[in-house]
C-alpha cells in the first residue's frame, strides 16, 4: 500500500503536528518533540496562536484528504511558524484515522 493510498481516501484523518526543529528563542516555549493533535472535536496540546492561524488551513486540507502533488510523502507535510527569527518547524502527519468521528 502506497502512502497515498494509506493517507488520502474517503474518511477524514486525524492530524498530528510534531515539532521537528526549533531555532532561536520560541516565546511560547515550543521544543522538538512537542505534539499537538487535531480532529473534528478540536485541538489537544498547547500551540502558539500565530503558528496555529497559519497552520489551520493546511491541517483542515490534510484532515479532509487533500492531495498535494508536490508531496513526496502524502502522509506528511512540513509547516513553519511565521516567526523568521525564531523558526519552529512542524511535521503534520495524517497517517492515523480519527479516534472519534463527527456524527452530524
JOHUCOR-V698215 format. One record per residue. RES is the residue in one letter. SS is DSSP state (@ for helix, = for strand, . for the rest). PHI is phi in whole degrees, 0 to 359 (NA if undefined). OMEGA is omega in whole degrees, 0 to 359 (none if undefined). Layout:
res=RES ss=SS phi=PHI omega=OMEGA
res=RES ss=SS phi=PHI omega=OMEGA
This chain:
res=X ss=. phi=NA omega=179
res=X ss=. phi=284 omega=177
res=X ss=@ phi=298 omega=179
res=X ss=@ phi=297 omega=179
res=X ss=@ phi=296 omega=183
res=X ss=@ phi=287 omega=192
res=X ss=@ phi=242 omega=179
res=X ss=. phi=238 omega=183
res=X ss=. phi=202 omega=183
res=X ss=. phi=269 omega=184
res=X ss=. phi=272 omega=174
res=X ss=. phi=300 omega=183
res=X ss== phi=245 omega=169
res=X ss== phi=285 omega=177
res=X ss== phi=242 omega=178
res=X ss== phi=248 omega=177
res=X ss== phi=261 omega=180
res=X ss== phi=237 omega=177
res=X ss== phi=288 omega=180
res=X ss== phi=249 omega=179
res=X ss== phi=204 omega=176
res=X ss== phi=211 omega=180
res=X ss=. phi=237 omega=181
res=X ss=. phi=75 omega=182
res=X ss=. phi=246 omega=175
res=X ss=. phi=276 omega=183
res=X ss=. phi=296 omega=178
res=X ss=. phi=274 omega=178
res=X ss=. phi=96 omega=176
res=X ss=. phi=299 omega=179
res=X ss=. phi=227 omega=176
res=X ss=. phi=305 omega=180
res=X ss=. phi=102 omega=177
res=X ss=. phi=301 omega=182
res=X ss== phi=231 omega=176
res=X ss== phi=230 omega=181
res=X ss== phi=248 omega=178
res=X ss== phi=238 omega=171
res=X ss== phi=210 omega=182
res=X ss=. phi=298 omega=186
res=X ss=. phi=263 omega=176
res=X ss== phi=135 omega=184
res=X ss== phi=239 omega=177
res=X ss== phi=246 omega=181
res=X ss=. phi=121 omega=181
res=X ss=. phi=275 omega=181
res=X ss=. phi=212 omega=175
res=X ss=. phi=302 omega=183
res=X ss=@ phi=297 omega=179
res=X ss=@ phi=293 omega=177
res=X ss=@ phi=294 omega=180
res=X ss=@ phi=299 omega=181
res=X ss=@ phi=300 omega=181
res=X ss=@ phi=281 omega=184
res=X ss=@ phi=275 omega=188
res=X ss=@ phi=304 omega=178
res=X ss=@ phi=299 omega=179
res=X ss=@ phi=289 omega=179
res=X ss=@ phi=301 omega=180
res=X ss=@ phi=299 omega=179
res=X ss=@ phi=298 omega=178
res=X ss=@ phi=296 omega=181
res=X ss=@ phi=301 omega=184
res=X ss=. phi=253 omega=167
res=X ss=. phi=68 omega=174
res=X ss=. phi=297 omega=178
res=X ss=. phi=250 omega=178
res=X ss=. phi=252 omega=186
res=X ss=. phi=297 omega=180
res=X ss=. phi=278 omega=183
res=X ss=. phi=288 omega=173
res=X ss=. phi=278 omega=179
res=X ss=. phi=239 omega=185
res=X ss=. phi=287 omega=176
res=X ss=. phi=272 omega=188
res=X ss== phi=225 omega=174
res=X ss== phi=224 omega=173
res=X ss== phi=259 omega=178
res=X ss== phi=216 omega=180
res=X ss== phi=256 omega=175
res=X ss=. phi=292 omega=185
res=X ss=. phi=278 omega=181
res=X ss=. phi=272 omega=185
res=X ss=. phi=289 omega=181
res=X ss=. phi=273 omega=182
res=X ss=. phi=222 omega=189
res=X ss=. phi=291 omega=170
res=X ss== phi=244 omega=179
res=X ss== phi=248 omega=179
res=X ss== phi=251 omega=169
res=X ss== phi=261 omega=179
res=X ss== phi=261 omega=187
res=X ss== phi=243 omega=179
res=X ss== phi=247 omega=184
res=X ss== phi=279 omega=181
res=X ss== phi=251 omega=176
res=X ss== phi=290 omega=176
res=X ss=. phi=297 omega=174
res=X ss=. phi=287 omega=178
res=X ss=. phi=236 omega=181
res=X ss=. phi=251 omega=176
res=X ss=. phi=293 omega=184
res=X ss=. phi=256 omega=185
res=X ss=. phi=311 omega=none
